[in-house]
């Protein structure tokens, strides 16, 4: 909004008699341009008039009922010209509809228009107060403006590209932001500059593509596309889809993750001009040929011209600049490192001290020897002091492993889920503490889901803790989880 419009507002002239009503609620429509400042409403069909940031005092008409994509049209190059058009046409509706008519039809309509007394009073006040005369040849003025206008410069909000809000939604404009995700972004940062890479490489028995990177003010954004045979995914889905509708225990979920060909955790690192960048955040999504319902995935496949007969796993990763400022990219290397995967072993039970169990884990062999195996009761004062009662009975197992695994490589977990919290019936007193053991509860929306225990250990001893219950559990089923890395890191030159 400019000085001339502010001057007009200061005159307190109501344009409602001319078909432009002011409202306190200026909620935009799906087709209201991004950066619009609404100055009035027609009162029918959601038609409204506005300025658009970046176009000065040019006045636009927005008609949500128009045939796509003709929702927005400029009416006047300035607000002063807009007032002169109103003086000539006496009704904003005629201005909004002018593009539908030929010159003869417009002037015939203009000659037959009848305005109320209040409209004439408003027109006289505009002419006298703003010292204006009616626009000569208003139809020719608007036609020249509209024919010469570059409509591609009009930008829209995300609502415009949402098929649920706009049934004629076009393909969304492609833009990548450092502070965004595959699903969109928030904030006022500018989109990154796309640098085409089109680098295809092999890693971890998959074909990968880095189609482009994006140079942003805050850092570099890299798009990763991992190709998966559609039949491989379909085999996985045929096996697990029905079971997903049931409640899988933790071990079953790990098995499903291992077999999902679209799931591959990796740690990327990029080197720009010899300086190493480490990732800050990432987001991902998958495309499945048999169910291409996600608009984001279809958008990516189409933009990068990927083979839609394959399944694809997409990852967008952000790397802050090492220098703090955006450099000119002269060289760019990518290092791919596999994240350890969790491989569950077979379920086992122990009866007590001295038991030895040969852990059955694919392609690995360990012997577990029980050194201590005792029921414990958690100190209730360690839990949330609310009106809920939490399970406090669990079993502590101290054990050794032969051969000794690397630190953090192998741990033992209870197969069962913990009991859910329940409302307190009476005031509870504190229970005896767990001797010399540091225990913490990992809480979820439904209460504690797991317990992490740190117990006195020798160099070769480890500790495991069962899921908490209200009563001591019998016949606890345990299973091992081994962290495995199958593939060596690989470095690929992108630029």
C-alpha positions as CSV (number, residue, x, y, z in Angstrom):
1,X,0.0,0.0,0.0
2,X,1.4,3.4,-1.0
3,X,1.0,7.0,-0.1
4,X,-1.9,7.7,-2.4
5,X,-4.0,4.9,-1.0
6,X,-3.2,6.0,2.6
7,X,-4.3,9.5,1.6
8,X,-7.6,8.2,0.2
9,X,-8.2,6.2,3.4
10,X,-7.7,9.3,5.4
11,X,-10.6,10.9,3.6
12,X,-13.0,8.2,5.1
13,X,-14.7,7.6,1.8
14,X,-16.8,4.4,1.8
15,X,-16.7,2.5,-1.5
16,X,-19.4,0.1,-0.6
17,X,-22.0,1.9,-2.8
18,X,-19.6,1.1,-5.7
19,X,-19.4,-2.6,-4.9
20,X,-16.3,-2.6,-2.7
21,X,-17.1,-3.4,0.9
22,X,-14.6,-3.2,3.7
23,X,-14.5,-6.0,6.2
24,X,-12.7,-6.6,9.5
25,X,-12.3,-10.3,8.5
26,X,-10.2,-10.4,5.4
27,X,-9.6,-14.2,5.4
28,X,-8.0,-15.0,2.0
29,X,-9.2,-17.6,-0.5
30,X,-7.1,-20.4,-1.9
31,X,-6.4,-18.1,-5.0
32,X,-5.6,-15.0,-3.1
33,X,-2.0,-14.1,-4.2
34,X,0.8,-14.5,-1.7
35,X,1.5,-11.1,-0.1
36,X,-1.9,-9.7,-0.9
37,X,-3.5,-6.7,1.0
38,X,-7.2,-6.9,0.6
39,X,-8.9,-3.5,0.2
40,X,-12.5,-4.6,-0.3
41,X,-15.1,-7.3,-1.2
42,X,-17.8,-7.4,-3.9
43,X,-20.1,-9.3,-1.5
44,X,-20.7,-12.2,-3.9
45,X,-18.8,-15.3,-5.0
46,X,-15.8,-14.4,-2.8
47,X,-14.7,-11.7,-5.3
48,X,-12.2,-9.3,-3.7
49,X,-9.8,-6.5,-4.6
50,X,-6.3,-6.2,-3.4
51,X,-2.8,-4.9,-3.7
52,X,0.0,-7.5,-4.0
53,X,3.4,-7.0,-2.5
54,X,6.0,-6.3,-5.1
55,X,3.5,-4.6,-7.5
56,X,3.2,-1.2,-5.8
57,X,-0.3,0.3,-6.0
58,X,-1.5,-1.9,-8.9
59,X,-5.0,-3.0,-8.1
60,X,-6.0,-6.6,-8.7
61,X,-9.4,-8.4,-8.8
62,X,-9.6,-11.9,-7.4
63,X,-12.5,-14.2,-8.4
64,X,-12.5,-17.7,-6.8
65,X,-15.4,-18.7,-9.1
66,X,-13.5,-18.0,-12.3
67,X,-12.3,-20.8,-14.6
68,X,-8.8,-21.9,-13.7
69,X,-6.2,-20.4,-14.0
70,X,-7.8,-17.0,-14.5
71,X,-8.5,-16.2,-10.9
72,X,-6.4,-13.0,-10.7
73,X,-6.4,-10.0,-13.1
74,X,-4.9,-6.5,-12.8
75,X,-7.5,-3.8,-13.1
76,X,-5.4,-0.6,-12.7
77,X,-1.8,0.3,-12.7
78,X,-2.2,2.5,-9.7
79,X,-4.9,3.2,-7.1
80,X,-5.4,6.6,-8.6
81,X,-6.2,5.0,-12.0
82,X,-8.5,2.6,-10.2
83,X,-10.5,5.5,-8.8
84,X,-10.7,7.1,-12.2
85,X,-12.0,3.8,-13.6
86,X,-14.7,3.8,-10.9
87,X,-15.6,7.3,-11.9
88,X,-16.0,6.2,-15.5
89,X,-17.9,2.9,-14.8
90,X,-19.7,3.7,-11.6
91,X,-19.5,0.1,-10.4
92,X,-16.5,-2.2,-9.5
93,X,-18.4,-5.2,-10.8
94,X,-18.2,-3.8,-14.3
95,X,-14.5,-3.5,-14.0
96,X,-14.1,-7.1,-12.8
97,X,-16.3,-8.3,-15.6
98,X,-14.9,-6.2,-18.4
99,X,-12.5,-8.8,-19.7
100,X,-15.5,-11.0,-20.7
101,X,-16.8,-8.4,-23.2
102,X,-15.7,-6.9,-26.4
103,X,-15.4,-3.1,-26.6
104,X,-18.9,-2.6,-28.1
105,X,-20.5,-4.9,-25.5
106,X,-18.6,-3.1,-22.6
107,X,-19.7,0.4,-23.6
108,X,-23.2,-0.8,-24.3
109,X,-23.3,-2.3,-20.7
110,X,-21.7,0.9,-19.4
111,X,-24.3,3.1,-21.0
112,X,-27.2,1.0,-19.6
113,X,-25.8,0.8,-16.0
114,X,-27.9,2.4,-13.3
115,X,-26.4,3.5,-10.0
116,X,-28.1,4.3,-6.8
117,X,-28.2,7.8,-5.4
118,X,-25.6,6.8,-2.8
119,X,-23.2,5.7,-5.6
120,X,-23.5,9.1,-7.3
121,X,-22.8,10.8,-4.0
122,X,-19.7,8.6,-3.5
123,X,-18.5,9.3,-7.0
124,X,-19.0,13.1,-6.6
125,X,-17.0,13.0,-3.3
126,X,-14.2,11.0,-4.9
127,X,-14.0,13.5,-7.8
128,X,-14.0,16.6,-5.5
129,X,-11.9,15.3,-2.7
130,X,-9.2,13.5,-4.8
131,X,-9.4,16.0,-7.7
132,X,-9.9,13.3,-10.3
133,X,-11.7,13.0,-13.6
134,X,-13.2,9.8,-15.2
135,X,-10.8,7.5,-17.1
136,X,-11.0,8.0,-20.8
137,X,-11.5,4.7,-22.8
138,X,-11.6,2.5,-19.7
139,X,-12.0,-0.8,-21.7
140,X,-8.9,0.0,-23.8
141,X,-7.0,0.9,-20.6
142,X,-7.8,-2.4,-18.9
143,X,-7.3,-4.6,-22.0
144,X,-3.8,-3.1,-22.6
145,X,-2.8,-3.6,-19.0
146,X,-4.1,-7.2,-18.8
147,X,-2.7,-8.2,-22.2
148,X,0.8,-7.0,-21.3
149,X,0.9,-8.3,-17.7
150,X,3.2,-11.3,-16.9
151,X,0.9,-13.6,-14.9
152,X,3.8,-15.9,-14.0
153,X,4.9,-13.3,-11.5
154,X,1.9,-13.8,-9.4
155,X,2.8,-16.2,-6.5
156,X,0.3,-18.2,-4.5
157,X,0.2,-19.7,-1.0
158,X,0.3,-23.5,-0.4
159,X,-3.5,-23.5,-0.4
160,X,-3.5,-22.8,-4.1
161,X,-1.7,-26.1,-4.7
162,X,-3.8,-28.2,-2.3
163,X,-6.3,-30.3,-4.4
164,X,-8.7,-30.4,-1.4
165,X,-9.0,-26.6,-1.5
166,X,-8.5,-26.1,-5.3
167,X,-9.8,-28.9,-7.5
168,X,-7.9,-27.3,-10.4
169,X,-4.7,-27.1,-8.4
170,X,-1.7,-27.0,-10.8
171,X,1.7,-28.6,-10.1
172,X,3.3,-26.7,-7.2
173,X,6.2,-24.5,-8.0
174,X,9.5,-26.3,-7.2
175,X,11.4,-24.6,-4.5
176,X,13.8,-26.0,-1.9
177,X,14.6,-24.2,1.4
178,X,17.3,-24.8,4.0
179,X,14.9,-24.5,6.9
180,X,12.2,-26.6,5.2
181,X,11.5,-30.3,4.6
182,X,10.2,-32.3,1.7
183,X,6.7,-31.4,2.8
184,X,7.2,-27.6,2.8
185,X,8.7,-24.8,4.9
186,X,8.0,-22.0,7.2
187,X,9.7,-18.6,7.6
188,X,10.9,-16.0,5.2
189,X,14.1,-17.5,4.0
190,X,14.7,-17.5,0.2
191,X,14.7,-20.6,-1.8
192,X,18.0,-22.1,-2.6
193,X,19.7,-21.9,-6.0
194,X,19.4,-25.3,-7.8
195,X,22.6,-26.8,-9.0
196,X,22.1,-29.7,-11.3
197,X,24.3,-32.7,-10.5
198,X,22.6,-35.8,-12.0
199,X,25.1,-38.1,-10.3
200,X,24.1,-41.8,-10.3
201,X,26.1,-44.3,-8.1
202,X,26.0,-47.7,-6.4
203,X,26.0,-48.0,-2.7
204,X,24.7,-50.7,-0.3
205,X,23.4,-52.9,-3.2
206,X,21.2,-50.0,-4.4
207,X,21.2,-47.6,-7.2
208,X,21.3,-44.0,-5.9
209,X,20.8,-40.7,-7.7
210,X,21.7,-37.2,-6.5
211,X,19.8,-35.2,-9.1
212,X,20.6,-31.7,-7.6
213,X,21.9,-29.8,-4.7
214,X,20.6,-26.4,-3.5
215,X,22.9,-23.5,-2.4
216,X,21.1,-21.6,0.3
217,X,22.1,-18.6,2.4
218,X,22.5,-20.9,5.5
219,X,23.9,-24.0,3.9
220,X,23.6,-26.7,1.3
221,X,20.6,-28.9,0.7
222,X,21.1,-32.3,-1.0
223,X,18.3,-34.5,-2.4
224,X,19.0,-38.3,-2.3
225,X,16.9,-40.7,-4.4
226,X,17.3,-44.5,-3.7
227,X,15.9,-46.8,-6.3
228,X,14.0,-50.0,-5.3
229,X,12.6,-52.7,-7.4
230,X,8.8,-52.5,-7.2
231,X,8.5,-56.3,-7.0
232,X,10.8,-56.4,-4.0
233,X,8.7,-53.9,-2.1
234,X,5.5,-55.7,-3.1
235,X,6.9,-59.0,-1.7
236,X,7.6,-57.2,1.6
237,X,4.2,-55.7,1.6
238,X,2.4,-58.9,0.9
239,X,4.1,-60.5,3.8
240,X,3.7,-57.8,6.4
241,X,0.6,-55.6,5.4
242,X,-1.9,-57.8,7.2
243,X,0.3,-58.1,10.3
244,X,0.7,-54.3,10.5
245,X,-3.1,-54.1,11.1
246,X,-2.4,-56.2,14.3
247,X,-0.2,-55.1,17.2
248,X,3.3,-56.1,16.5
249,X,5.7,-56.5,19.4
250,X,9.1,-54.8,19.3
251,X,10.9,-57.7,17.9
252,X,8.5,-58.1,15.1
253,X,8.8,-54.5,14.2
254,X,12.5,-54.8,14.0
255,X,12.1,-57.8,11.7
256,X,9.8,-55.9,9.4
257,X,12.2,-52.9,9.3
258,X,15.0,-55.2,8.3
259,X,12.9,-56.6,5.4
260,X,11.6,-53.3,4.2
261,X,13.7,-52.5,1.0
262,X,12.7,-48.8,1.2
263,X,14.2,-48.4,4.6
264,X,17.9,-47.7,4.7
265,X,19.5,-45.5,7.4
266,X,22.6,-43.7,6.3
267,X,24.8,-40.8,7.5
268,X,25.8,-38.5,4.7
269,X,28.7,-36.1,4.8
270,X,29.6,-33.5,2.2
271,X,32.9,-31.8,1.6
272,X,32.7,-28.4,-0.2
273,X,35.9,-26.9,-1.4
274,X,37.8,-29.1,0.9
275,X,35.7,-28.2,4.0
276,X,33.6,-30.9,5.7
277,X,29.9,-30.2,6.3
278,X,27.9,-32.3,8.7
279,X,24.2,-32.6,8.5
280,X,21.8,-30.6,10.7
281,X,18.5,-32.2,9.8
282,X,16.8,-34.3,7.2
283,X,13.4,-35.5,6.0
284,X,12.2,-38.4,3.9
285,X,9.3,-39.9,2.0
286,X,8.7,-42.9,-0.2
287,X,7.1,-43.4,-3.6
288,X,5.3,-46.7,-4.3
289,X,4.1,-47.3,-7.9
290,X,1.1,-49.3,-6.8
291,X,-0.1,-46.4,-4.5
292,X,1.2,-43.1,-5.8
293,X,-1.3,-41.2,-3.7
294,X,1.1,-38.8,-1.9
295,X,1.2,-35.6,-4.0
296,X,4.7,-34.8,-2.6
297,X,6.1,-38.0,-4.0
298,X,4.5,-37.6,-7.4
299,X,5.8,-34.1,-7.5
300,X,9.4,-35.3,-6.9
301,X,9.2,-38.1,-9.4
302,X,7.9,-35.8,-12.1
303,X,10.4,-33.0,-11.3
304,X,13.4,-35.2,-11.4
305,X,12.0,-37.3,-14.3
306,X,12.5,-40.5,-12.4
307,X,11.3,-43.9,-13.7
308,X,7.9,-44.3,-12.0
309,X,7.9,-48.0,-12.5
310,X,10.4,-48.3,-9.6
311,X,9.8,-47.6,-5.9
312,X,11.8,-44.7,-4.6
313,X,13.0,-43.6,-1.1
314,X,13.7,-39.8,-1.0
315,X,15.8,-38.0,1.6
316,X,16.4,-34.3,1.8
317,X,19.4,-33.4,4.0
318,X,20.6,-30.0,5.1
319,X,24.3,-29.1,5.8
320,X,25.2,-25.7,7.3
321,X,28.1,-24.0,5.7
322,X,31.4,-24.6,7.4
323,X,32.5,-21.0,6.8
324,X,29.3,-19.4,8.0
325,X,28.8,-17.7,4.6
326,X,27.7,-19.1,1.3
327,X,30.7,-20.0,-0.8
328,X,31.1,-20.4,-4.5
329,X,31.1,-24.2,-4.9
330,X,34.2,-25.3,-6.8
331,X,34.3,-28.9,-5.6
332,X,31.8,-31.1,-3.9
333,X,32.3,-34.6,-2.5
334,X,29.8,-36.9,-0.8
335,X,30.7,-39.6,1.7
336,X,28.0,-42.2,2.4
337,X,28.1,-44.2,5.6
338,X,25.6,-46.8,6.6
339,X,24.0,-46.4,10.0
340,X,24.0,-49.6,12.1
341,X,20.9,-51.7,11.8
342,X,19.3,-53.6,14.7
343,X,19.1,-57.3,14.1
344,X,16.9,-59.2,16.6
345,X,17.9,-62.7,17.6
346,X,15.8,-65.7,18.8
347,X,13.7,-65.5,22.0
348,X,15.0,-67.3,25.1
349,X,14.3,-67.8,28.8
350,X,16.5,-68.2,31.8
351,X,15.8,-69.8,35.2
352,X,18.4,-68.1,37.2
353,X,22.1,-67.8,38.3
354,X,24.5,-69.9,36.2
355,X,22.3,-70.5,33.1
356,X,24.1,-70.4,29.8
357,X,22.3,-69.6,26.6
358,X,23.7,-69.7,23.0
359,X,22.2,-66.6,21.5
360,X,20.8,-67.2,18.0
361,X,21.5,-64.2,15.9
362,X,21.8,-64.4,12.1
363,X,25.5,-64.8,11.1
364,X,26.7,-64.2,14.7
365,X,27.3,-66.4,17.8
366,X,27.5,-65.4,21.4
367,X,27.1,-67.3,24.7
368,X,25.3,-65.5,27.5
369,X,26.0,-66.6,31.1
370,X,23.7,-65.4,33.9
371,X,25.6,-63.9,36.9
372,X,22.6,-62.6,38.8
373,X,18.9,-62.8,38.2
374,X,16.6,-61.2,40.8
375,X,13.2,-59.5,41.0
376,X,13.3,-55.8,41.9
377,X,10.9,-53.1,42.9
378,X,11.3,-49.6,41.7
379,X,11.1,-46.8,44.2
380,X,7.8,-45.1,43.5
381,X,9.1,-41.7,44.5
382,X,11.2,-41.8,41.3
383,X,8.0,-41.6,39.2
384,X,5.7,-38.7,38.4
385,X,3.8,-37.4,41.4
386,X,0.4,-37.3,39.7
387,X,-2.8,-39.2,40.2
388,X,-1.6,-42.3,38.3
389,X,-0.1,-45.5,39.6
390,X,2.8,-46.9,37.6
391,X,4.1,-50.5,37.4
392,X,7.2,-51.0,39.6
393,X,8.0,-54.7,39.5
394,X,10.8,-55.8,37.2
395,X,13.6,-58.3,37.0
396,X,17.3,-57.4,36.8
397,X,19.6,-59.8,34.9
398,X,23.4,-59.4,35.2
399,X,25.3,-61.5,32.5
400,X,28.5,-61.9,30.6
401,X,28.9,-62.5,26.9
402,X,31.5,-64.6,25.1
403,X,33.1,-63.4,22.9
404,X,32.8,-60.0,24.3
405,X,31.1,-57.6,21.9
406,X,32.2,-54.1,21.1
407,X,30.7,-51.4,23.3
408,X,27.1,-50.8,22.4
409,X,27.0,-53.6,19.8
410,X,24.7,-56.1,21.6
411,X,22.1,-55.7,24.3
412,X,19.2,-57.8,25.7
413,X,15.6,-56.8,25.8
414,X,12.3,-58.1,27.2
415,X,9.9,-59.3,24.6
416,X,6.8,-58.2,26.6
417,X,5.3,-54.7,26.9
418,X,5.1,-53.0,30.2
419,X,1.8,-52.6,32.1
420,X,0.0,-49.4,31.4
421,X,-0.4,-46.8,34.2
422,X,-3.8,-46.9,36.1
423,X,-5.5,-44.3,38.3
424,X,-4.5,-44.4,41.9
425,X,-7.0,-45.9,44.3
426,X,-5.2,-45.2,47.5
427,X,-2.2,-43.1,48.7
428,X,0.9,-45.2,48.1
429,X,3.9,-45.3,50.3
430,X,7.4,-45.5,49.0
431,X,8.8,-48.9,48.1
432,X,12.3,-50.1,48.8
433,X,14.9,-48.8,46.5
434,X,16.9,-50.7,43.8
435,X,20.2,-51.2,45.5
436,X,23.0,-49.4,43.8
437,X,21.2,-49.4,40.4
438,X,20.4,-46.2,38.5
439,X,17.1,-46.7,36.7
440,X,15.2,-44.3,34.5
441,X,11.8,-44.7,32.9
442,X,11.3,-43.8,29.2
443,X,7.8,-42.4,29.1
444,X,5.3,-42.2,26.2
445,X,1.8,-40.9,25.8
446,X,0.5,-44.1,27.5
447,X,3.1,-44.1,30.3
448,X,6.5,-45.9,30.7
449,X,7.5,-48.0,27.8
450,X,11.0,-49.1,28.7
451,X,13.5,-49.0,31.5
452,X,17.2,-48.2,31.2
453,X,19.3,-49.6,34.0
454,X,22.9,-48.9,35.0
455,X,24.0,-51.5,37.4
456,X,27.4,-52.3,39.0
457,X,29.4,-54.2,36.4
458,X,32.9,-55.6,36.0
459,X,34.7,-55.1,32.7
460,X,33.0,-58.2,31.3
461,X,29.5,-57.9,32.9
462,X,26.3,-56.4,31.4
463,X,22.9,-55.6,32.8
464,X,19.4,-56.0,31.4
465,X,16.0,-55.1,32.9
466,X,12.6,-56.5,32.1
467,X,9.5,-54.4,31.4
468,X,7.8,-53.1,34.5
469,X,4.6,-54.7,35.7
470,X,2.3,-54.3,38.7
471,X,3.0,-57.9,39.8
472,X,6.3,-59.8,39.5
473,X,6.5,-61.4,36.0
474,X,7.1,-65.1,35.6
475,X,8.7,-66.8,32.6
476,X,10.2,-63.7,31.1
477,X,11.1,-64.0,27.4
478,X,14.2,-62.2,26.4
479,X,15.8,-61.7,23.0
480,X,19.2,-60.2,21.8
481,X,19.5,-57.2,19.5
482,X,22.8,-56.8,17.6
483,X,23.9,-53.6,15.9
484,X,25.3,-54.5,12.5
485,X,27.0,-52.5,9.8
486,X,27.3,-54.4,6.5
487,X,28.6,-51.8,4.1
488,X,31.9,-49.8,4.1
489,X,31.7,-46.0,3.6
490,X,32.1,-44.8,0.1
491,X,33.0,-41.4,-1.3
492,X,31.5,-40.0,-4.5
493,X,32.6,-36.9,-6.4
494,X,29.5,-34.8,-7.3
495,X,31.2,-31.7,-8.7
